[in-house]
Amino acid sequence: MNQDQNGTPARDDRVRQRLRDLLDNTELAARLVARGRSAYEADEALRLASESILTRLGECVDRIDKVDPNFVRDHPELELRQVKDSRNVLAHGYDIVDYSLVWAILETNIPAVAASVRHLLAEPRLTSFATVHPGW
């Protein structure tokens, strides 16, 4: 792990750790989806668990924002802003949750986010093309 001049883990390493946390939570989403839509629709506990998973994913993104306030903006291909926005809707609109939409996010969007994050983590540096070439 790289360290900055103060001896704390370098920003890139801290962002990588938060991204790994996000991937851990995408695995929870995948396990919930693997139970199937009919189980999800029949079991209130699974629907509430889906809210918790999306909330956790949004919190991971919030922590990334705290480590590097430009990261989410500089990586729109990861769709992290949408993950955080989903968390905010669930947290503040708990009484109007559309569980069909939550299912669609877990089944379709979250696996795509996970694949993009895995691809980025395979890179030696967490730098997007937009960061290297501003204005593109």
N, C-alpha and C positions, 0 to 999 in steps of 0.2 A: 504494500500500500504506500503510495506516495504521500509525502507530508509537505505542508506549506512551511513558511518561515517560522510560524508559531508552534510547530510540532503537531498540528491537527491534520487529520486526513485531508488530502487535497480535494477540491470541489468535485473533480471528475470522479474520484473514488466514492465520495458521498452520494453523488447522483446515481452512480452504478448500484450502490447498495439499496437506495430507494427503488430503483427500477427492478432489482431482484425481489424486493418486498412486494412490489406490484405483481410480478410474475407468480410469486407464491399464492397471492390472492386470486389470480386468474385460474390457478389450478383448483382452488375451491369452487370457483364458478363452473369449471369444466365437470367436476364431480357432481355438482348439483344438476347440471344439464343432462348428465349421463343417466340420471334417474328417470328421465323422460317427462314430456309435457303433461301427460295424463296424471302422473304422480304429483307433479308441481301444482296442477289445478285442483287436485283433490286434497292436498295437504297444506293447511294454513301455515304450519311450521316451516315448510319448504319455501313458501312465498315470503315469510318474514326473514328467513335465512338469506333469500336472494336480496332483500333490502340491505341486510347487514353486509353482505359481500360487496355490493355496489358502493355502500358507504365507506367501507374499508379501502376499496380501490380509489375512491375520491380523496380519501385522507392520504394515501400514498402520493397522489399527484400534488396535494397541498404541501407535503413535506419536500417534494422535489422543488416546488416553487420557493420554499424557504431557503433551500440550499443554493439554488441558482434561479433567480427570478426571471431569467431570459430563456431558460431551457424549453419550457412548454411552447412558448412563442416561436422559438427557433426550430422546433421539430413538429410542425403541424401534421406531418405524415403519421405521427404516432397517435393522433386523435386523443391526446391526454386532456385537452380542455373539455371535450365532450364527456369524458369520464368524470371529471370534477363537476361539471354542470349536472350530470345525472345524480351525483351524490347530493348536490344542493337541492335539487327538486325533491328527492326522497326525504331529506332531512326537514325541509320547510313545508312540504306539501304532503306530509304523511297521510292526511285524510283524503287525498284525491289520487292515490297511487293507481296507475293503470298496470295491472300485473301482466297483461298481454304484452305491453311495451317492455316491461322489465324482462320478461322471458326472451323477447326478441333481442334485447341488448346483450343478455347473457349468452344466448345461443349463437349470435352472429357477430356482433361488434366486439365483444371482449376477446374471442379467439383471434380476431384480426389484429387487435391492439397487442395481444401477447406475441403474435408472430412478428410484428414490426419491432417490438421491444427486443425480442431475442436477436433479430437481425442486427439491430443497433449495438447491442451488447457484444456482438462478435467483432465489432470494429475496434481497432486499437485506441481510438479517441472518440469521444462523444461529440463530434462536430458535424453539423449538417451542412449541406451544400449552401443553403441560405446564409449560414453563419460565415462561411469562407468567402462567399461571393455576395455581399450585401446588394440589395436591389434586384436580385433575380426573382 
